[in-house]
Each structure stands twice: as C-alpha cells, then as structure tokens.
C-alpha cells in the first residue's frame, strides 16, 4: 500500500505501514532529526468522532502520562 501524502510541515520520511484496524492505518515514519514517530491516519467510518476525542485528550495531556501529540492535520495525527 502506498503511503498518503503527509503534511510537508511534519517533515517526515520513510513511511512504513505497521498496522491497520477498522478505524485507522498506522505508519512508522522518521522525523527530520532521524527520530522515529507514528502517523495515525483515520479512515472514514461512522464513529470517527470517538477517535477524535482521543486526539483531544492527547493534546490536553501534552505528553504527561500519555504519548505526545506532535501534530495533527484533518484526520491524521503525528505521534511520538
């Protein structure tokens, strides 16, 4: 499967699909500094709002006791 076009501002490369669920595709990527990150790209489905609540929670936590949300774009999240 070809990787989607990730936002240029994320400056990620080398996408590798590592998981697919009913709600999303999970890509391992490299950040500009060479560190690994994850892109979670939500698929269109009936309860996408539930998944987006998780995104809001991660943003609120700011990496304290949860994975850090590094960026978001539509229904895609860049995670540490």
DOMI-754870 format. One line per field, with one value per atom (N, C-alpha, C): atom name; x, y, z; residue number from 0; residue in three letters. Coordinates in nm, 4 decimals. Layout:
<rs>
atom = c(CA/...) $
u = c(X/...) $
v = c(Y/...) $
w = c(Z/...) $
n = c(NUM/...) $
res = c(ALA/...) $
</rs>
This chain:
<rs>
atom = c(N/CA/C/N/CA/C/N/CA/C/N/CA/C/N/CA/C/N/CA/C/N/CA/C/N/CA/C/N/CA/C/N/CA/C/N/CA/C/N/CA/C/N/CA/C/N/CA/C/N/CA/C/N/CA/C/N/CA/C/N/CA/C/N/CA/C/N/CA/C/N/CA/C/N/CA/C/N/CA/C/N/CA/C/N/CA/C/N/CA/C/N/CA/C/N/CA/C/N/CA/C/N/CA/C/N/CA/C/N/CA/C/N/CA/C/N/CA/C/N/CA/C/N/CA/C/N/CA/C/N/CA/C/N/CA/C/N/CA/C/N/CA/C/N/CA/C/N/CA/C/N/CA/C/N/CA/C/N/CA/C/N/CA/C/N/CA/C/N/CA/C/N/CA/C/N/CA/C/N/CA/C/N/CA/C/N/CA/C/N/CA/C/N/CA/C/N/CA/C/N/CA/C/N/CA/C/N/CA/C/N/CA/C/N/CA/C/N/CA/C/N/CA/C/N/CA/C/N/CA/C/N/CA/C/N/CA/C/N/CA/C/N/CA/C/N/CA/C/N/CA/C/N/CA/C/N/CA/C/N/CA/C/N/CA/C/N/CA/C/N/CA/C/N/CA/C/N/CA/C) $
u = c(0.0845/0.0000/0.0889/0.0541/0.1272/0.0871/0.1861/0.1599/0.0870/-0.0007/-0.0644/0.0386/0.0041/0.0910/0.0724/0.1763/0.1695/0.1979/0.1474/0.1713/0.3211/0.3610/0.5026/0.5619/0.4814/0.5331/0.5781/0.5294/0.5722/0.7133/0.7598/0.8957/0.9268/0.8399/0.8598/0.8948/0.9634/1.0029/0.9979/1.0273/1.0374/0.9139/0.7933/0.6740/0.6669/0.6309/0.6147/0.4837/0.3912/0.2641/0.2916/0.2561/0.2836/0.1573/0.0422/-0.0835/-0.2003/-0.3074/-0.4319/-0.5461/-0.6348/-0.7522/-0.8766/-0.9929/-1.1155/-1.1236/-1.0547/-1.0681/-0.9489/-0.8329/-0.7155/-0.6036/-0.5093/-0.3834/-0.2728/-0.1775/-0.0688/0.0612/0.1305/0.2548/0.3707/0.4805/0.6049/0.6766/0.7248/0.7943/0.9203/1.0045/1.1210/1.1011/1.1327/1.1261/1.2537/1.2550/1.3688/1.4997/1.4929/1.6137/1.6521/1.5788/1.6080/1.5353/1.4646/1.3920/1.2648/1.2245/1.1028/0.9776/0.8711/0.7406/0.6343/0.5120/0.3978/0.2974/0.2428/0.1294/0.0087/-0.0952/-0.2222/-0.3174/-0.3546/-0.4446/-0.5806/-0.6799/-0.8140/-0.8805/-0.9502/-1.0310/-1.1688/-1.2404/-1.3784/-1.4648/-1.5321/-1.6242/-1.7243/-1.8252/-1.9388/-1.9033/-1.8068/-1.7806/-1.6432/-1.6051/-1.4755/-1.4667/-1.5789/-1.5796/-1.5214/-1.5442/-1.4890/-1.3369/-1.2812/-1.1354/-1.0804/-1.1516/-1.1045/-1.1066/-1.1928/-1.1899/-1.0559/-1.0037/-0.8720/-0.7635/-0.7749/-0.6794/-0.6836/-0.8035/-0.8172/-0.7572/-0.7752/-0.7172/-0.5648/-0.5054/-0.3598/-0.3082/-0.3776/-0.3371/-0.3425/-0.4452/-0.4611/-0.3505/-0.3102/-0.2081/-0.0678/-0.0432/0.0875/0.2036/0.1834/0.2902/0.3073/0.2272/0.2341/0.1499/0.2137/0.1415/0.0738/0.1049/0.0470/0.1446/0.1280/0.2115/0.1911/0.2984/0.2903/0.2328/0.1350/0.0778/0.1658/0.2394/0.3344/0.2712/0.1634/0.0967/-0.0344/-0.1202/-0.2462/-0.2849/-0.3535/-0.3973/-0.5206/-0.6357/-0.7589/-0.7780/-0.7794/-0.7973/-0.6670/-0.5540/-0.4233/-0.3539/-0.2828/-0.2096/-0.0652/0.0281/0.1693/0.1983/0.2437/0.2641/0.4093/0.4577/0.5951/0.6074) $
v = c(-0.1178/0.0000/0.1240/0.2198/0.3455/0.4338/0.5035/0.5951/0.7183/0.7742/0.9001/1.0129/1.1244/1.2422/1.3054/1.3001/1.3606/1.5105/1.5920/1.7362/1.7682/1.8539/1.8893/1.9465/2.0179/2.0804/1.9770/1.8520/1.7477/1.7004/1.7180/1.6803/1.5360/1.4438/1.3016/1.2299/1.1168/1.0370/0.8894/0.8056/0.6599/0.5968/0.6272/0.5683/0.4172/0.3485/0.2029/0.1700/0.1086/0.0690/-0.0434/-0.0218/-0.1241/-0.1859/-0.1225/-0.1795/-0.1166/-0.1942/-0.1436/-0.1996/-0.1106/-0.1505/-0.1067/-0.1351/-0.0926/0.0596/0.1296/0.2753/0.3535/0.2878/0.3666/0.2822/0.3534/0.2946/0.3605/0.2798/0.3277/0.3159/0.4292/0.4347/0.4706/0.3968/0.4357/0.5281/0.6418/0.7393/0.7862/0.8563/0.9210/1.0712/1.1367/1.2828/1.3401/1.4681/1.5347/1.5093/1.4988/1.4752/1.3277/1.2411/1.0978/1.0174/1.0837/1.0118/0.9501/0.8344/0.7699/0.8387/0.8255/0.8767/0.7882/0.8120/0.7365/0.8341/0.7972/0.8706/0.7786/0.8254/0.7531/0.8261/0.7591/0.8178/0.7505/0.8258/0.7701/0.7459/0.6339/0.6022/0.6651/0.6907/0.7371/0.6225/0.6446/0.5455/0.6178/0.5462/0.6073/0.6800/0.6304/0.6883/0.7549/0.8274/0.8947/0.9961/1.0496/1.1461/1.0847/0.9558/0.8887/0.8871/0.8575/0.8581/0.9992/1.0988/1.2368/1.2829/1.2262/1.2570/1.2141/1.1019/1.0576/1.1564/1.2124/1.3144/1.4360/1.4792/1.5944/1.5633/1.4405/1.4001/1.4079/1.3552/1.3592/1.5025/1.5887/1.7295/1.7914/1.7592/1.8121/1.7617/1.6349/1.5756/1.6283/1.6726/1.7287/1.6365/1.5073/1.4116/1.3714/1.4246/1.3899/1.2655/1.1506/1.0263/0.9678/1.0200/0.9715/1.0041/0.9377/0.9675/1.1141/1.1777/1.3188/1.3318/1.4176/1.4514/1.5610/1.5260/1.6194/1.7078/1.6592/1.7370/1.6717/1.7504/1.6952/1.7695/1.6985/1.7541/1.6767/1.7400/1.6704/1.5476/1.4306/1.3052/1.2278/1.2979/1.2345/1.2974/1.2127/1.2580/1.2123/1.2998/1.2657/1.2478/1.1282/1.0919/1.0557/1.0837/1.0450/0.8960) $
w = c(0.0000/0.0000/0.0000/-0.0835/-0.0890/0.0283/0.0813/0.1922/0.1407/0.2219/0.1831/0.1868/0.1304/0.1380/0.2761/0.3563/0.4890/0.4768/0.5681/0.5601/0.5551/0.4638/0.4466/0.5748/0.6522/0.7750/0.8784/0.8660/0.9586/0.9281/0.8056/0.7642/0.8020/0.7580/0.7846/0.6551/0.6709/0.5545/0.5905/0.4923/0.5078/0.5726/0.5234/0.5856/0.5654/0.6720/0.6695/0.7404/0.6684/0.7290/0.8285/0.9550/1.0561/1.1142/1.0935/1.1438/1.0696/1.0619/1.0049/1.0871/1.1306/1.2072/1.1310/1.1854/1.1184/1.1099/1.2009/1.2065/1.1531/1.1384/1.1014/1.0411/0.9823/0.9369/1.0187/1.0619/1.1458/1.0671/1.0526/0.9767/1.0692/1.0581/1.1238/1.0264/1.0748/0.9914/1.0636/0.9910/1.0502/1.0446/1.1548/1.1590/1.0992/1.0774/1.0141/1.0887/1.2220/1.3019/1.3093/1.2384/1.2368/1.3430/1.4323/1.5372/1.4793/1.5334/1.4838/1.5374/1.4623/1.5042/1.4404/1.4768/1.4251/1.3648/1.2505/1.1945/1.2018/1.2678/1.2729/1.1797/1.0715/0.9721/0.9840/1.0274/1.0455/0.9109/0.9027/0.7853/0.8050/0.6960/0.7135/0.7666/0.8764/0.9324/1.0208/1.0653/1.1350/1.2641/1.3413/1.4730/1.4801/1.3756/1.3762/1.4904/1.5341/1.6449/1.7716/1.7950/1.9122/1.9060/1.7898/1.7727/1.7930/1.7456/1.7595/1.9045/1.9872/2.1312/2.1904/2.1439/2.1888/2.1496/2.0320/1.9866/2.0781/2.1142/2.2039/2.3415/2.3876/2.5161/2.5103/2.4029/2.3902/2.3852/2.3150/2.3097/2.4494/2.5247/2.6602/2.7527/2.7381/2.8256/2.7953/2.6734/2.6343/2.6689/2.6502/2.6754/2.8203/2.9095/3.0519/3.0766/3.0901/3.1158/2.9936/2.8776/2.7518/2.6394/2.5275/2.4117/2.3715/2.3254/2.2863/2.1452/2.1311/2.0009/1.9414/1.8354/1.7755/1.6687/1.6088/1.5052/1.4673/1.4052/1.3559/1.2298/1.1452/1.0177/0.9740/0.9841/0.9483/1.0350/0.9727/1.0463/1.0594/1.0572/1.0769/1.1965/1.2724/1.3895/1.3800/1.4137/1.4244/1.5724/1.6093/1.7498/1.7747/1.8984/1.9317/1.9410) $
n = c(0/0/0/1/1/1/2/2/2/3/3/3/4/4/4/5/5/5/6/6/6/7/7/7/8/8/8/9/9/9/10/10/10/11/11/11/12/12/12/13/13/13/14/14/14/15/15/15/16/16/16/17/17/17/18/18/18/19/19/19/20/20/20/21/21/21/22/22/22/23/23/23/24/24/24/25/25/25/26/26/26/27/27/27/28/28/28/29/29/29/30/30/30/31/31/31/32/32/32/33/33/33/34/34/34/35/35/35/36/36/36/37/37/37/38/38/38/39/39/39/40/40/40/41/41/41/42/42/42/43/43/43/44/44/44/45/45/45/46/46/46/47/47/47/48/48/48/49/49/49/50/50/50/51/51/51/52/52/52/53/53/53/54/54/54/55/55/55/56/56/56/57/57/57/58/58/58/59/59/59/60/60/60/61/61/61/62/62/62/63/63/63/64/64/64/65/65/65/66/66/66/67/67/67/68/68/68/69/69/69/70/70/70/71/71/71/72/72/72/73/73/73/74/74/74/75/75/75/76/76/76/77/77/77/78/78/78/79/79/79) $
res = c(UNK/UNK/UNK/UNK/UNK/UNK/UNK/UNK/UNK/UNK/UNK/UNK/UNK/UNK/UNK/UNK/UNK/UNK/UNK/UNK/UNK/UNK/UNK/UNK/UNK/UNK/UNK/UNK/UNK/UNK/UNK/UNK/UNK/UNK/UNK/UNK/UNK/UNK/UNK/UNK/UNK/UNK/UNK/UNK/UNK/UNK/UNK/UNK/UNK/UNK/UNK/UNK/UNK/UNK/UNK/UNK/UNK/UNK/UNK/UNK/UNK/UNK/UNK/UNK/UNK/UNK/UNK/UNK/UNK/UNK/UNK/UNK/UNK/UNK/UNK/UNK/UNK/UNK/UNK/UNK/UNK/UNK/UNK/UNK/UNK/UNK/UNK/UNK/UNK/UNK/UNK/UNK/UNK/UNK/UNK/UNK/UNK/UNK/UNK/UNK/UNK/UNK/UNK/UNK/UNK/UNK/UNK/UNK/UNK/UNK/UNK/UNK/UNK/UNK/UNK/UNK/UNK/UNK/UNK/UNK/UNK/UNK/UNK/UNK/UNK/UNK/UNK/UNK/UNK/UNK/UNK/UNK/UNK/UNK/UNK/UNK/UNK/UNK/UNK/UNK/UNK/UNK/UNK/UNK/UNK/UNK/UNK/UNK/UNK/UNK/UNK/UNK/UNK/UNK/UNK/UNK/UNK/UNK/UNK/UNK/UNK/UNK/UNK/UNK/UNK/UNK/UNK/UNK/UNK/UNK/UNK/UNK/UNK/UNK/UNK/UNK/UNK/UNK/UNK/UNK/UNK/UNK/UNK/UNK/UNK/UNK/UNK/UNK/UNK/UNK/UNK/UNK/UNK/UNK/UNK/UNK/UNK/UNK/UNK/UNK/UNK/UNK/UNK/UNK/UNK/UNK/UNK/UNK/UNK/UNK/UNK/UNK/UNK/UNK/UNK/UNK/UNK/UNK/UNK/UNK/UNK/UNK/UNK/UNK/UNK/UNK/UNK/UNK/UNK/UNK/UNK/UNK/UNK/UNK/UNK/UNK/UNK/UNK/UNK/UNK) $
</rs>
